[in-house]
Amino acid sequence: MNIIVNIMIILLMIFNIYNFKIAYKDVKELYKTYKDKKAKRKEIKNSLEKRKLVLYKNLQELKNIDLDTPLYGKFTQIEMARFLQVTKKLKEENETLFIFASDLLKNVKIENMRNFMKNAPYITINYLPQKEALKNGNQIKAGTYTLCSKQIDIYFDQNNTTLYHELLHAASSDFSYNVSGFHICLETGESLGKGLNEGYTELLNKRFFAKKSKSYTKLQKLAELIELFYEDKEDMITDYFNADAIGLIGELLKSMSLEEAINILVEIDGFLDNRLTMIDYLKLKHKIQKLYQTNSISQKKQELSYSKKILVKKSFNKNAKI
């Protein structure tokens, strides 16, 4: 009997040692994964800080931006004739683009169709197998729009969600200035606003066409916060479709310094690949909200001061003797 008990104890010890080794191995792998993620996050943060310094140095002229003169105006007769010509041709030759243009026109002013009108005749759409999806690290893209060639590649789609996202890029891209919506590429090789551009594009995709997707969730929410800095949301839509990234920065400069605006846009870019943490996301949200709230309080004080001045002026005029 004692022999059996001893054998069972030995077997139990071996079993525990085996489980301990497995558990130790799992913990070791988890710790390694944690260390790798931490190192990658640090690398990304350092890269973002370097980008901020370079962009702030190269964009000093934006401090003197003219906020009162828009880059775009009403459609001219020539533009209207061109628009009708393009849409007629799309109706005859490209039903997909014609339907998109019709749906988009229900949601935006015709003046916001300029870039679509320029790009539409040259847009090509390719549907490719999922296995050929472009990979960026561990991230697989559902589709892409290439600014130069105006080519859209769709790797997998559901209810045209990806297609309409890419067509919104096409409708808001100005090749002559190398700008797509709020994403601007500088001659120095640096770029700014890609994260905001992707988030806002998907936000409009959802609002305009009732498209449902899980793409760019954090970026959509950050885009909504940036939208608060516009007195009229329609103005942000107009800036987007006219590829006026400078107009966007101009709106931000009404509420913050150029350094703060660049910092926010660069930090939003950091969430493109989902490698930053939820803590980073919450910190950025808090930073944007704080800037907005501070500006709102300042505006209320200015309005209150203005109202008092008006009351004093009225009182003075009432008591004045002529």
Backbone bond lengths (Angstrom), bond angles and torsions (degrees), N, CA, C in turn:
res aa  C-N    CA-C-N  psi(-1)  N-CA   C-N-CA  omega(-1)  CA-C   N-CA-C  phi
1 M - - - 1.473 - - 1.525 110.90 -
2 N 1.349 115.73 -43.89 1.461 120.50 179.16 1.520 111.44 -61.43
3 I 1.332 115.06 -36.52 1.474 119.58 179.14 1.527 110.64 -61.74
4 I 1.342 116.88 -43.18 1.479 122.41 -179.56 1.523 110.43 -63.73
5 V 1.353 115.12 -42.99 1.470 120.27 179.70 1.522 110.37 -62.69
6 N 1.327 115.55 -44.21 1.467 119.97 179.83 1.522 111.80 -63.19
7 I 1.336 115.62 -40.30 1.478 119.97 177.80 1.526 110.57 -61.99
8 M 1.341 116.07 -42.85 1.472 121.00 -179.67 1.522 110.77 -64.31
9 I 1.356 115.88 -39.65 1.467 119.78 179.12 1.523 110.45 -64.38
10 I 1.338 115.19 -43.34 1.473 120.01 179.47 1.526 110.93 -62.77
11 L 1.360 115.72 -44.36 1.467 120.38 178.59 1.533 111.42 -61.36
12 L 1.344 114.09 -40.24 1.463 119.22 179.33 1.524 111.16 -65.05
13 M 1.313 116.23 -39.56 1.467 120.55 177.46 1.527 111.13 -64.07
14 I 1.332 115.49 -44.19 1.476 119.96 178.43 1.524 110.68 -60.76
15 F 1.356 115.03 -42.30 1.466 120.97 -179.95 1.529 110.32 -62.33
16 N 1.337 116.16 -43.70 1.469 120.44 -179.75 1.524 111.65 -65.71
17 I 1.352 115.08 -40.71 1.473 119.32 178.36 1.527 110.31 -63.19
18 Y 1.346 115.86 -41.61 1.477 120.69 179.32 1.528 110.45 -62.15
19 N 1.356 116.08 -46.11 1.466 120.58 178.96 1.523 111.70 -63.76
20 F 1.344 114.86 -36.60 1.466 119.22 179.36 1.528 110.74 -64.21
21 K 1.344 114.82 -40.96 1.465 119.60 179.26 1.527 111.14 -62.85
22 I 1.350 115.29 -42.87 1.473 119.97 179.02 1.528 109.94 -63.68
23 A 1.356 115.70 -46.18 1.465 120.48 -179.63 1.522 110.49 -61.84
24 Y 1.338 115.93 -41.94 1.466 120.59 179.78 1.529 110.69 -62.86
25 K 1.337 114.33 -41.19 1.460 119.45 179.04 1.523 110.73 -63.51
26 D 1.361 116.62 -42.06 1.469 121.21 179.28 1.527 110.74 -63.84
27 V 1.330 116.23 -44.18 1.464 120.75 179.65 1.523 110.57 -63.48
28 K 1.327 115.58 -41.17 1.451 121.36 179.71 1.528 110.69 -61.71
29 E 1.354 115.77 -43.12 1.474 120.45 179.32 1.524 111.12 -66.55
30 L 1.361 115.74 -40.49 1.460 120.04 178.53 1.528 110.58 -62.43
31 Y 1.339 115.59 -42.77 1.460 120.19 -179.50 1.531 110.62 -64.60
32 K 1.340 115.75 -39.82 1.468 120.28 178.27 1.526 110.16 -63.37
33 T 1.356 116.37 -43.98 1.469 120.80 177.86 1.518 110.83 -60.24
34 Y 1.349 115.51 -42.72 1.467 120.77 179.30 1.527 110.76 -61.84
35 K 1.344 116.06 -44.92 1.460 120.71 -179.90 1.531 111.41 -63.96
36 D 1.342 116.04 -40.63 1.472 120.66 179.00 1.526 110.87 -62.94
37 K 1.350 115.97 -44.79 1.471 120.66 179.80 1.525 110.83 -63.77
38 K 1.348 115.30 -41.26 1.458 120.14 179.91 1.525 111.13 -63.27
39 A 1.339 115.48 -42.71 1.465 120.65 179.34 1.530 110.60 -65.37
40 K 1.348 116.42 -40.18 1.463 121.20 179.60 1.520 110.39 -66.03
41 R 1.338 116.11 -40.92 1.459 120.85 179.16 1.526 110.03 -62.54
42 K 1.344 116.03 -43.36 1.460 120.64 178.80 1.523 110.76 -62.18
43 E 1.318 115.69 -39.97 1.465 121.11 178.81 1.524 110.56 -63.12
44 I 1.343 116.16 -44.11 1.467 120.75 179.47 1.522 110.35 -64.12
45 K 1.335 116.84 -45.40 1.463 120.96 -179.20 1.528 111.02 -60.66
46 N 1.327 116.32 -42.36 1.474 120.14 178.15 1.525 111.26 -63.61
47 S 1.346 115.51 -40.60 1.464 120.83 178.53 1.525 110.96 -62.67
48 L 1.330 116.54 -41.24 1.464 121.46 179.62 1.526 110.46 -65.17
49 E 1.331 116.80 -41.03 1.468 120.57 179.78 1.530 110.92 -63.12
50 K 1.326 116.51 -40.79 1.471 120.36 177.47 1.521 110.99 -63.43
51 R 1.350 115.89 -42.02 1.469 120.49 178.79 1.524 111.09 -61.80
52 K 1.323 116.78 -40.45 1.468 121.12 179.36 1.526 110.57 -58.41
53 L 1.337 116.40 -46.49 1.461 121.13 -178.25 1.522 111.65 -63.27
54 V 1.344 116.26 -44.16 1.466 120.76 -179.86 1.530 110.99 -64.44
55 L 1.326 116.00 -46.50 1.464 120.34 -177.90 1.526 111.39 -66.68
56 Y 1.327 116.26 -40.96 1.471 119.27 179.85 1.524 110.77 -62.39
57 K 1.326 116.08 -37.27 1.462 121.32 178.60 1.526 111.24 -67.54
58 N 1.355 116.67 -40.04 1.464 121.19 -174.75 1.525 114.35 -84.91
59 L 1.327 116.85 -12.65 1.471 119.44 -175.08 1.531 112.86 -114.19
60 Q 1.325 116.94 25.18 1.462 121.03 -179.04 1.534 112.61 -59.57
61 E 1.331 116.65 -31.11 1.467 120.54 -177.79 1.531 112.25 -62.63
62 L 1.333 116.32 -22.06 1.467 119.35 -178.31 1.531 112.20 -67.23
63 K 1.334 116.80 -14.02 1.468 119.53 176.23 1.523 110.85 -63.74
64 N 1.328 115.70 -26.60 1.469 120.75 -178.06 1.522 111.33 -101.64
65 I 1.315 117.22 24.11 1.462 121.82 -175.86 1.528 111.80 -62.75
66 D 1.323 115.76 140.93 1.463 122.28 176.51 1.526 108.22 -86.61
67 L 1.317 115.80 108.63 1.469 120.22 -176.34 1.522 112.71 -85.41
68 D 1.309 116.44 -11.70 1.471 119.73 -172.61 1.523 114.44 -96.41
69 T 1.327 117.38 -16.00 1.465 119.94 -177.14 1.523 110.80 -108.44
70 P 1.339 118.70 106.30 1.471 120.74 179.13 1.521 111.31 -71.48
71 L 1.323 115.56 159.23 1.466 120.35 179.72 1.523 111.81 -85.24
72 Y 1.302 117.05 -3.33 1.458 120.58 -172.30 1.527 109.41 -140.63
73 G 1.330 115.69 158.34 1.452 120.24 179.95 1.513 110.44 -143.71
74 K 1.308 116.79 -158.11 1.459 121.57 179.35 1.526 110.13 -67.80
75 F 1.329 114.90 154.97 1.464 120.42 175.80 1.530 109.49 -62.34
76 T 1.311 116.63 134.13 1.463 120.34 172.47 1.528 107.96 -82.24
77 Q 1.323 116.53 168.03 1.463 120.46 177.76 1.530 111.05 -61.66
78 I 1.323 115.39 -37.04 1.473 119.82 179.74 1.533 109.85 -65.77
79 E 1.342 116.06 -42.88 1.466 120.19 179.42 1.527 110.87 -64.72
80 M 1.336 116.46 -40.33 1.463 120.14 179.72 1.520 110.90 -63.40
81 A 1.314 116.42 -42.93 1.467 120.87 179.19 1.527 109.85 -62.91
82 R 1.338 116.10 -41.39 1.464 121.21 179.20 1.523 110.62 -64.96
83 F 1.326 116.72 -40.90 1.463 121.72 179.81 1.531 110.94 -62.16
84 L 1.329 115.98 -45.50 1.467 120.40 179.42 1.531 110.96 -63.66
85 Q 1.317 115.43 -37.87 1.468 120.74 178.66 1.542 110.70 -64.39
86 V 1.324 115.96 -44.79 1.470 120.81 -179.47 1.524 111.16 -65.00
87 T 1.335 117.04 -46.14 1.472 120.23 -178.53 1.527 111.61 -65.81
88 K 1.321 116.31 -36.39 1.470 119.28 177.21 1.531 110.93 -62.82
89 K 1.333 115.44 -42.49 1.460 120.20 179.66 1.528 111.07 -66.33
90 L 1.334 116.55 -39.12 1.471 120.37 178.12 1.529 110.60 -63.70
91 K 1.309 116.37 -40.12 1.474 120.60 -179.97 1.520 110.37 -60.66
92 E 1.313 116.00 -37.17 1.469 121.04 -177.84 1.530 112.69 -80.94
93 E 1.350 116.36 -33.47 1.467 119.27 -169.27 1.530 115.66 -117.57
94 N 1.326 118.32 -20.69 1.463 119.76 -175.27 1.526 109.79 -144.20
95 E 1.311 115.69 87.25 1.469 121.59 -175.28 1.528 111.74 -61.55
96 T 1.334 117.14 -38.44 1.463 121.19 -178.31 1.525 111.40 -59.06
97 L 1.339 116.13 -49.46 1.460 120.43 -179.65 1.528 111.56 -68.86
98 F 1.322 116.80 -34.33 1.465 120.13 179.47 1.526 110.71 -65.25
99 I 1.338 116.63 -44.14 1.470 120.56 178.98 1.529 110.26 -63.54
100 F 1.339 116.50 -42.71 1.464 120.11 178.21 1.526 110.44 -60.40
101 A 1.337 116.57 -47.04 1.462 120.89 -179.01 1.530 110.99 -60.64
102 S 1.315 116.53 -40.66 1.472 121.14 179.52 1.520 110.69 -65.03
103 D 1.341 116.22 -42.99 1.467 120.42 179.46 1.531 111.17 -66.88
104 L 1.327 115.87 -39.49 1.465 120.08 -179.27 1.521 111.08 -66.50
105 L 1.334 116.12 -39.39 1.464 121.08 -178.25 1.533 111.59 -65.56
106 K 1.326 117.30 -20.26 1.473 120.80 176.04 1.531 111.11 -73.09
107 N 1.327 115.76 -16.68 1.468 120.11 -173.66 1.525 114.58 -114.90
108 V 1.333 117.56 -15.60 1.470 119.73 -178.24 1.520 110.32 -131.71
109 K 1.334 114.81 161.18 1.462 120.40 175.17 1.527 109.42 -68.71
110 I 1.314 115.68 151.70 1.461 119.53 -178.58 1.535 111.44 -61.91
111 E 1.356 117.00 -28.73 1.466 120.18 177.82 1.529 111.71 -62.72
112 N 1.342 115.84 -22.14 1.464 119.85 179.79 1.525 112.54 -85.81
113 M 1.328 117.06 7.56 1.467 121.45 179.52 1.529 111.79 -100.62
114 R 1.336 117.34 6.28 1.468 121.00 -175.59 1.528 112.65 -56.05
115 N 1.329 115.77 -52.71 1.468 118.74 -175.89 1.521 112.00 -69.12
116 F 1.318 117.04 -33.00 1.468 119.02 175.14 1.522 110.13 -63.25
117 M 1.329 115.16 -41.88 1.467 120.61 179.68 1.536 110.73 -60.58
118 K 1.336 116.74 -40.11 1.470 120.56 179.78 1.528 111.52 -69.52
119 N 1.341 116.16 -39.39 1.465 120.66 -172.05 1.528 114.43 -88.07
120 A 1.332 116.89 -30.68 1.471 121.90 -171.66 1.531 114.92 -51.36
121 P 1.333 119.68 -45.00 1.479 118.95 -177.39 1.526 113.73 -62.03
122 Y 1.333 117.03 -17.93 1.463 120.31 -174.76 1.537 113.38 -110.80
123 I 1.334 116.80 0.15 1.467 120.20 -177.51 1.527 110.31 -73.62
124 T 1.318 116.25 131.22 1.467 121.57 172.78 1.522 108.26 -121.01
125 I 1.333 115.65 144.09 1.473 121.14 -177.65 1.518 108.85 -121.56
126 N 1.320 116.50 122.61 1.465 122.13 178.66 1.525 109.93 -116.67
127 Y 1.335 115.78 127.69 1.465 120.86 174.58 1.525 107.85 -100.23
128 L 1.336 115.96 118.28 1.454 121.67 -174.01 1.528 111.04 -117.09
129 P 1.339 117.59 155.92 1.469 121.09 178.68 1.532 111.20 -61.46
130 Q 1.339 116.49 150.68 1.461 121.03 -179.05 1.525 112.02 -58.95
131 K 1.314 116.54 -33.25 1.469 119.69 -176.80 1.524 111.87 -65.20
132 E 1.347 117.05 -17.77 1.457 120.36 -179.87 1.530 112.33 -96.03
133 A 1.345 115.11 8.74 1.466 119.33 -179.23 1.520 110.69 -56.19
134 L 1.326 115.08 137.11 1.468 119.26 178.90 1.515 109.38 -65.70
135 K 1.320 115.94 134.98 1.460 120.71 179.44 1.524 109.67 -112.44
136 N 1.307 114.25 130.05 1.461 121.26 176.48 1.525 106.82 -120.66
137 G 1.336 116.50 93.56 1.460 119.24 -171.09 1.501 108.16 71.09
138 N 1.335 115.68 -121.11 1.469 120.61 178.01 1.528 111.07 -100.79
139 Q 1.321 115.90 3.45 1.460 120.07 -175.62 1.519 111.31 -94.86
140 I 1.323 116.25 131.48 1.462 120.82 177.97 1.526 108.47 -106.77
141 K 1.308 115.88 126.59 1.462 120.02 179.95 1.519 110.29 -86.79
142 A 1.339 115.10 143.04 1.462 119.74 178.57 1.521 111.38 -82.01
143 G 1.329 115.70 -24.48 1.464 119.80 179.89 1.512 110.42 -169.51
144 T 1.323 116.10 164.37 1.466 121.27 178.56 1.523 110.30 -142.24
145 Y 1.334 115.30 152.61 1.462 121.77 171.42 1.518 107.14 -124.35
146 T 1.320 117.11 126.25 1.462 121.99 -179.82 1.522 109.31 -99.74
147 L 1.331 115.21 120.23 1.462 121.32 -173.91 1.526 112.73 -60.18
148 C 1.327 116.62 -45.80 1.476 120.40 -175.05 1.529 112.46 -67.86
149 S 1.334 115.79 -50.36 1.468 119.71 -174.61 1.529 113.14 -87.79
150 K 1.349 115.95 -12.88 1.476 121.75 -176.66 1.537 111.29 59.80
151 Q 1.314 114.33 32.98 1.469 120.57 -179.77 1.519 111.15 -98.74
152 I 1.324 115.69 132.32 1.465 121.77 175.99 1.524 108.31 -107.96
153 D 1.331 115.63 126.47 1.464 121.52 174.99 1.518 108.64 -112.90
154 I 1.332 116.08 123.97 1.467 121.64 179.47 1.522 108.29 -112.30
155 Y 1.339 115.90 123.12 1.463 120.63 -177.29 1.523 112.00 -99.63
156 F 1.296 117.35 -37.47 1.463 120.32 168.95 1.524 107.18 -156.74
157 D 1.314 115.07 144.08 1.458 120.28 -171.64 1.523 109.58 -147.13
158 Q 1.316 115.33 155.35 1.452 120.59 175.73 1.522 107.76 -138.92
159 N 1.312 115.61 120.22 1.471 121.83 -179.73 1.537 112.23 54.59
160 N 1.336 116.44 36.39 1.471 122.14 177.74 1.534 113.89 62.25
161 T 1.337 117.46 18.58 1.463 120.43 -179.09 1.522 110.86 -61.62
162 T 1.332 116.84 -49.29 1.467 120.66 -179.66 1.522 111.05 -67.95
163 L 1.323 116.96 -42.36 1.466 120.76 -179.38 1.525 110.54 -58.47
164 Y 1.331 117.53 -47.19 1.458 120.17 -177.71 1.532 111.46 -67.77
165 H 1.331 116.97 -32.54 1.466 120.25 174.57 1.527 109.66 -61.13
166 E 1.325 116.86 -47.37 1.468 120.86 -178.75 1.531 111.37 -69.04
167 L 1.322 117.49 -34.01 1.470 120.40 177.26 1.530 111.28 -68.66
168 L 1.334 116.80 -31.46 1.466 119.38 174.13 1.530 110.09 -65.01
169 H 1.328 116.50 -37.19 1.472 119.55 173.88 1.533 110.02 -60.64
170 A 1.320 115.76 -44.02 1.469 120.13 -179.69 1.529 111.15 -63.53
171 A 1.332 116.14 -37.08 1.468 120.90 -177.59 1.525 112.28 -76.24
172 S 1.333 117.50 -12.06 1.469 120.42 -176.86 1.526 112.32 -120.33
173 S 1.329 116.89 16.37 1.472 120.69 -176.85 1.524 111.27 -107.09
174 D 1.333 114.67 135.10 1.453 121.62 176.62 1.522 107.90 -118.93
175 F 1.325 116.15 99.87 1.460 121.91 -175.84 1.523 112.16 -61.45
176 S 1.323 117.02 -35.09 1.474 120.48 -175.68 1.524 112.22 -62.68
177 Y 1.355 117.35 -26.53 1.468 120.82 178.80 1.528 112.33 -111.36
178 N 1.343 116.59 4.96 1.462 121.49 178.89 1.532 111.55 57.47
179 V 1.336 115.14 43.79 1.457 121.17 -179.57 1.524 109.19 -126.97
180 S 1.330 115.70 136.16 1.455 120.66 174.68 1.517 108.06 -124.35
181 G 1.337 116.27 106.35 1.461 119.20 -177.00 1.519 110.46 59.66
182 F 1.330 116.73 -116.32 1.462 121.76 179.09 1.527 112.39 -101.25
183 H 1.329 116.48 8.17 1.465 120.77 179.39 1.522 108.57 -96.91
184 I 1.328 116.05 112.99 1.457 120.86 -177.39 1.527 109.98 -115.90
185 C 1.334 115.78 134.76 1.471 121.32 178.26 1.523 108.64 -108.03
186 L 1.330 116.03 125.02 1.456 121.30 -177.55 1.523 111.08 -88.57
187 E 1.330 115.75 160.28 1.466 120.73 178.96 1.529 111.56 -64.00
188 T 1.324 116.47 -23.62 1.467 120.84 -179.76 1.527 111.93 -73.81
189 G 1.343 116.49 -10.16 1.460 120.27 -178.48 1.508 113.10 101.64
190 E 1.335 116.55 -13.89 1.461 120.24 177.64 1.527 110.19 -78.75
191 S 1.325 115.53 156.96 1.462 119.37 175.35 1.518 108.44 -133.90
192 L 1.318 115.38 161.74 1.461 121.55 -178.00 1.522 109.80 -146.92
193 G 1.327 116.67 138.73 1.460 121.02 171.26 1.509 116.11 93.91
194 K 1.342 118.11 5.67 1.467 118.85 -177.52 1.535 111.78 -64.28
195 G 1.325 116.33 -40.46 1.468 119.93 -179.93 1.520 112.01 -62.99
196 L 1.333 115.52 -47.13 1.465 120.19 177.30 1.517 110.16 -61.69
197 N 1.328 116.81 -41.21 1.461 121.18 -178.00 1.524 111.66 -61.87
198 E 1.328 117.17 -43.82 1.467 120.34 178.82 1.528 111.22 -66.26
199 G 1.328 116.15 -43.00 1.459 119.49 179.54 1.513 112.87 -64.12
200 Y 1.342 116.25 -43.44 1.466 120.42 -178.59 1.527 111.08 -70.62
201 T 1.334 116.51 -36.28 1.466 120.36 177.76 1.526 110.47 -60.97
202 E 1.323 116.50 -45.24 1.472 119.50 179.85 1.523 111.15 -70.53
203 L 1.328 116.67 -31.32 1.468 120.83 176.46 1.530 110.28 -63.71
204 L 1.335 117.04 -44.29 1.470 120.85 177.74 1.523 110.88 -68.95
205 N 1.320 116.87 -35.74 1.468 121.58 176.61 1.525 109.73 -57.04
206 K 1.308 115.30 -41.70 1.467 121.23 -179.69 1.531 110.88 -72.21
207 R 1.319 116.53 -42.94 1.472 120.28 -176.64 1.526 112.48 -71.70
208 F 1.324 116.30 -45.98 1.468 120.73 -174.33 1.527 112.84 -75.54
209 F 1.327 115.65 -41.93 1.471 119.15 -169.75 1.530 113.30 -117.54
210 A 1.332 116.68 9.66 1.473 122.04 179.60 1.526 111.84 54.00
211 K 1.332 115.57 36.39 1.460 120.08 178.99 1.524 109.89 -82.01
212 K 1.322 115.67 136.75 1.460 120.52 179.57 1.520 109.39 -112.40
213 S 1.324 114.87 126.68 1.459 119.18 177.00 1.525 109.14 -155.43
214 K 1.318 114.74 163.93 1.465 120.27 178.03 1.532 110.82 -103.20
215 S 1.319 115.54 16.34 1.465 119.95 -178.56 1.533 111.14 -79.30
216 Y 1.323 115.59 140.87 1.466 122.87 172.17 1.536 113.03 52.03
217 T 1.321 117.40 41.62 1.467 121.03 -176.22 1.527 112.02 -58.43
218 K 1.327 116.80 -50.39 1.475 120.09 -179.84 1.525 110.37 -65.09
219 L 1.319 116.54 -40.91 1.469 120.40 -178.59 1.527 111.54 -65.75
220 Q 1.328 117.35 -34.00 1.468 120.28 175.91 1.530 110.51 -62.13
221 K 1.333 115.78 -44.22 1.470 120.08 -178.58 1.519 111.45 -67.30
222 L 1.325 116.42 -37.41 1.467 119.93 176.92 1.529 110.79 -67.65
223 A 1.342 116.72 -36.62 1.478 121.03 177.35 1.527 110.59 -63.56
224 E 1.318 116.68 -38.01 1.470 120.77 177.32 1.525 111.06 -62.56
225 L 1.335 116.84 -36.87 1.466 120.41 178.22 1.527 110.91 -68.22
226 I 1.325 116.93 -40.42 1.472 120.44 177.78 1.528 109.94 -63.85
227 E 1.310 116.24 -34.90 1.470 121.89 179.85 1.527 111.33 -59.41
228 L 1.320 117.65 -28.10 1.469 121.88 -178.78 1.527 112.15 -62.50
229 F 1.336 117.00 -26.01 1.456 120.15 -177.11 1.528 112.53 -75.08
230 Y 1.321 116.64 -11.32 1.468 121.34 174.15 1.527 108.89 -88.06
231 E 1.303 116.59 131.07 1.461 120.26 176.81 1.523 110.10 -64.43
232 D 1.346 115.85 -34.82 1.464 122.18 177.98 1.537 108.21 -126.38
233 K 1.319 117.81 120.97 1.467 122.11 -178.36 1.526 111.83 -59.19
234 E 1.323 116.60 -29.87 1.469 120.66 179.88 1.527 111.45 -61.14
235 D 1.334 116.25 -29.92 1.463 119.69 179.66 1.529 110.84 -68.21
236 M 1.323 116.77 -33.58 1.471 119.71 177.60 1.533 109.62 -69.67
237 I 1.323 116.40 -39.10 1.470 120.68 176.31 1.525 109.95 -60.76
238 T 1.334 116.13 -43.51 1.466 121.02 179.91 1.532 111.02 -63.61
239 D 1.329 116.72 -44.34 1.469 119.93 177.95 1.531 110.58 -60.99
240 Y 1.327 116.62 -40.62 1.469 121.33 -178.32 1.526 111.16 -63.19
241 F 1.319 117.50 -51.35 1.466 120.38 -175.32 1.529 112.75 -73.11
242 N 1.322 116.63 -19.19 1.461 119.59 175.88 1.531 111.62 -97.77
243 A 1.343 115.59 13.53 1.475 122.18 177.33 1.526 110.98 51.55
244 D 1.331 115.78 41.51 1.461 121.04 -177.03 1.527 110.25 -100.78
245 A 1.333 116.01 72.09 1.463 120.93 178.44 1.528 110.69 -63.80
246 I 1.338 116.24 -30.54 1.462 120.43 178.65 1.530 110.11 -67.39
247 G 1.342 116.18 -36.60 1.461 120.49 176.59 1.519 111.30 -61.82
248 L 1.337 115.72 -39.69 1.466 120.68 177.20 1.527 110.36 -61.20
249 I 1.333 116.49 -48.68 1.468 120.28 179.78 1.525 109.84 -61.34
250 G 1.335 115.71 -37.61 1.464 119.90 177.51 1.515 112.11 -59.13
251 E 1.335 116.76 -40.93 1.469 120.37 177.46 1.529 111.05 -64.48
252 L 1.325 116.07 -41.01 1.466 120.09 179.24 1.532 111.20 -64.69
253 L 1.346 116.39 -35.04 1.460 120.63 -178.36 1.528 112.62 -67.76
254 K 1.311 117.11 -14.36 1.470 120.28 174.29 1.526 111.00 -71.89
255 S 1.336 115.74 -19.94 1.466 120.54 -173.85 1.522 113.97 -119.81
256 M 1.336 117.24 -8.86 1.468 119.64 -175.18 1.520 109.88 -157.34
257 S 1.317 116.16 173.44 1.466 121.18 177.84 1.523 109.51 -79.77
258 L 1.336 115.83 165.41 1.462 120.42 177.52 1.530 110.24 -61.83
259 E 1.313 116.83 -39.89 1.464 120.68 179.37 1.524 111.18 -61.31
260 E 1.319 116.72 -42.58 1.472 120.91 179.19 1.534 110.75 -65.43
261 A 1.339 116.53 -40.88 1.472 120.75 179.94 1.520 110.85 -63.06
262 I 1.344 116.95 -46.14 1.460 120.94 179.54 1.528 110.52 -64.29
263 N 1.333 116.41 -42.83 1.468 120.60 179.16 1.525 111.37 -56.81
264 I 1.322 116.51 -45.57 1.464 121.03 -177.79 1.522 110.78 -65.33
265 L 1.339 116.74 -46.99 1.463 119.86 -177.91 1.529 111.67 -64.46
266 V 1.331 117.01 -38.99 1.469 120.59 178.14 1.523 110.51 -67.13
267 E 1.333 117.02 -41.76 1.470 120.39 179.81 1.534 111.17 -65.98
268 I 1.328 117.50 -34.66 1.469 120.11 175.24 1.528 109.43 -63.91
269 D 1.336 116.87 -39.41 1.472 120.78 176.38 1.525 111.12 -55.92
270 G 1.322 116.60 -31.53 1.462 121.21 -177.11 1.511 114.53 -64.16
271 F 1.338 117.48 -14.73 1.469 120.59 -178.77 1.530 113.20 -97.81
272 L 1.326 116.08 9.82 1.464 119.75 179.73 1.517 112.79 -63.36
273 D 1.323 117.23 -38.01 1.470 120.37 -174.59 1.525 113.20 -106.40
274 N 1.332 117.54 8.46 1.471 122.49 177.06 1.530 113.70 60.12
275 R 1.328 116.96 26.52 1.463 118.88 179.78 1.527 112.30 -92.54
276 L 1.320 117.61 -13.26 1.459 120.41 174.82 1.526 109.43 -84.68
277 T 1.320 116.31 160.36 1.467 120.94 -172.07 1.526 112.23 -88.67
278 M 1.322 115.01 170.16 1.460 121.23 175.74 1.528 110.26 -63.84
279 I 1.328 116.60 -33.02 1.470 120.15 177.81 1.523 110.17 -63.81
280 D 1.340 116.81 -41.91 1.472 120.85 176.74 1.531 110.63 -59.93
281 Y 1.321 115.25 -42.13 1.464 121.50 -179.49 1.533 111.06 -63.38
282 L 1.333 116.47 -46.46 1.468 121.06 -179.07 1.530 110.78 -65.76
283 K 1.332 116.95 -37.12 1.472 120.91 177.57 1.528 110.65 -63.35
284 L 1.328 116.11 -42.71 1.466 120.06 -179.84 1.524 110.77 -67.06
285 K 1.317 116.63 -42.41 1.468 120.48 176.61 1.522 110.54 -56.98
286 H 1.330 115.72 -46.28 1.469 120.84 -179.31 1.524 110.82 -62.27
287 K 1.336 116.87 -40.41 1.458 121.42 -179.63 1.533 110.68 -62.46
288 I 1.339 116.21 -45.77 1.471 120.40 -179.58 1.527 110.76 -65.50
289 Q 1.339 116.35 -44.59 1.465 121.04 -179.84 1.521 111.33 -62.04
290 K 1.331 115.95 -39.23 1.471 120.42 -179.78 1.529 110.48 -64.94
291 L 1.342 116.91 -43.11 1.461 120.84 177.81 1.528 110.84 -61.93
292 Y 1.317 116.13 -41.08 1.469 120.45 179.87 1.525 111.00 -65.97
293 Q 1.336 115.85 -45.74 1.467 120.19 -178.97 1.522 111.27 -64.88
294 T 1.328 116.72 -41.29 1.470 121.01 178.59 1.519 110.35 -61.11
295 N 1.331 115.93 -42.59 1.462 120.63 179.58 1.524 110.73 -67.05
296 S 1.338 117.25 -39.18 1.470 121.27 179.90 1.516 110.54 -63.37
297 I 1.342 116.93 -41.97 1.471 121.27 178.84 1.522 109.86 -64.15
298 S 1.346 115.87 -42.36 1.464 121.14 179.41 1.531 111.25 -62.27
299 Q 1.345 115.68 -42.00 1.469 120.33 179.79 1.527 111.01 -64.25
300 K 1.347 116.04 -41.19 1.467 120.32 179.84 1.527 110.75 -63.03
301 K 1.346 115.35 -38.99 1.462 119.60 178.04 1.516 110.81 -64.27
302 Q 1.355 116.20 -41.03 1.467 120.68 179.30 1.525 110.37 -64.80
303 E 1.356 115.61 -42.18 1.465 120.00 179.48 1.520 111.02 -64.35
304 L 1.347 115.72 -39.80 1.457 120.70 179.15 1.524 110.61 -65.34
305 S 1.341 115.02 -43.17 1.464 120.49 178.65 1.523 110.35 -62.41
306 Y 1.348 115.91 -41.27 1.467 121.23 179.37 1.535 110.39 -63.77
307 S 1.348 115.72 -42.63 1.467 120.58 179.95 1.519 110.97 -62.11
308 K 1.342 116.56 -39.99 1.469 120.73 179.52 1.525 110.59 -64.91
309 K 1.347 114.99 -40.25 1.465 119.44 178.99 1.526 110.81 -62.11
310 I 1.336 116.06 -40.14 1.472 121.04 179.50 1.522 110.30 -64.21
311 L 1.363 115.56 -43.48 1.469 119.70 179.94 1.529 111.39 -62.58
312 V 1.353 115.05 -42.68 1.468 119.87 178.91 1.521 110.40 -63.41
313 K 1.339 115.33 -41.04 1.461 120.52 -179.39 1.528 110.70 -64.08
314 K 1.359 115.42 -42.93 1.467 119.55 179.13 1.519 110.75 -63.91
315 S 1.342 114.73 -42.19 1.454 120.16 179.94 1.522 111.18 -62.57
316 F 1.332 115.15 -41.33 1.468 120.75 178.87 1.523 111.01 -63.18
317 N 1.324 116.34 -44.59 1.475 121.00 -178.79 1.521 110.85 -64.97
318 K 1.358 115.25 -34.44 1.464 119.95 -177.63 1.529 110.74 -67.81
319 N 1.353 114.77 -36.55 1.467 118.42 -176.25 1.517 113.09 -90.96
320 A 1.329 115.67 -6.59 1.474 118.74 -176.09 1.526 111.26 -69.14
321 K 1.313 115.68 142.67 1.470 120.49 175.23 1.521 109.88 -103.98
322 I 1.310 115.33 131.44 1.467 119.37 -178.32 1.533 109.27 -108.57
